[in-house]
Amino acid sequence: MIYEAVDPSAPIRQGDIFVGMPRIDLSLSKLSVVEHDGTTEAAWSDLLQEGKTEVVAVVGLRPVMGIVLTQDCDAIRAPQITLCEVRPFAQVDGIATQAKDAKSWVSILTKQSRQNLKWFYLPPDSRFAIGERMAADFRICISVLREDIESLRHRRVCRFNAVADEHFLERLAEFFRRYPVDEWYPFNREELRLYTAKNPDTTAFPWQAAEDSSSAAS
């Protein structure tokens, strides 16, 4: 498929795929804070209000698959390495549940991969512990000390081949430089009406509302 094996001694680089990376699960509204006389629950905002400068807390950790986002030059010397979580495709984009056959997947993996910049598709390959259709979810980032991840090189299962690697870098760049825009902003009154019929949460811009007012007044 689109992956290739990595020599364990090879430097860590962008696009390397690891298993067993630590994802931290915590709620700032309900922290288990360790005090000298035991453990209590507190909200982060309350701890800040108390003037706390250092807090020891119990947090949940669970192992996940991750892919390195940090650029190659920084991965050599930066104190922290950033990865994004790799999750089952159906959990990243619900449209995957609509796929019934190969034809459906072809449509999803071409059309949706161009429209949805939040993920990068990873096809299954049992040779590299990727047992189902997965996706790198750019919205969920994990930070690991470089020294720690270097000690976990044996958890690196593969990296992309040249074609997939180039595509991954471009998709990653597109995600972070994307411009959020409400696509209906140039619509006239009739276009907005048709759009709103299918997208009821749409809010008209002032100039569109003014157009409606002018039409009503006339």
Rosetta blueprint (number, residue, H / E / L):
1 M L
2 I L
3 Y E
4 E E
5 A L
6 V L
7 D L
8 P L
9 S L
10 A L
11 P L
12 I L
13 R L
14 Q L
15 G L
16 D L
17 I E
18 F E
19 V E
20 G E
21 M E
22 P E
23 R E
24 I E
25 D E
26 L L
27 S L
28 L L
29 S L
30 K L
31 L E
32 S E
33 V E
34 V E
35 E E
36 H L
37 D L
38 G E
39 T E
40 T E
41 E E
42 A E
43 A L
44 W H
45 S H
46 D H
47 L H
48 L H
49 Q H
50 E L
51 G L
52 K L
53 T L
54 E L
55 V L
56 V L
57 A E
58 V E
59 V L
60 G E
61 L E
62 R E
63 P E
64 V E
65 M E
66 G E
67 I E
68 V E
69 L L
70 T L
71 Q L
72 D H
73 C H
74 D H
75 A H
76 I H
77 R H
78 A L
79 P L
80 Q E
81 I E
82 T E
83 L E
84 C E
85 E E
86 V E
87 R E
88 P E
89 F H
90 A H
91 Q H
92 V H
93 D L
94 G H
95 I H
96 A H
97 T H
98 Q H
99 A L
100 K L
101 D L
102 A H
103 K H
104 S H
105 W H
106 V H
107 S H
108 I H
109 L H
110 T H
111 K H
112 Q H
113 S H
114 R H
115 Q H
116 N L
117 L L
118 K L
119 W E
120 F E
121 Y E
122 L E
123 P L
124 P L
125 D E
126 S H
127 R H
128 F H
129 A L
130 I E
131 G L
132 E L
133 R L
134 M E
135 A E
136 A E
137 D E
138 F E
139 R E
140 I E
141 C E
142 I E
143 S E
144 V E
145 L E
146 R H
147 E H
148 D H
149 I H
150 E H
151 S L
152 L L
153 R H
154 H H
155 R H
156 R E
157 V E
158 C E
159 R E
160 F E
161 N L
162 A H
163 V H
164 A H
165 D H
166 E H
167 H H
168 F H
169 L H
170 E H
171 R H
172 L H
173 A H
174 E H
175 F H
176 F H
177 R H
178 R L
179 Y L
180 P L
181 V L
182 D L
183 E L
184 W L
185 Y L
186 P L
187 F L
188 N L
189 R H
190 E H
191 E H
192 L H
193 R H
194 L H
195 Y H
196 T H
197 A H
198 K H
199 N L
200 P L
201 D L
202 T L
203 T L
204 A L
205 F L
206 P H
207 W H
208 Q H
209 A H
210 A H
211 E H
212 D H
213 S H
214 S H
215 S H
216 A H
217 A H
218 S L
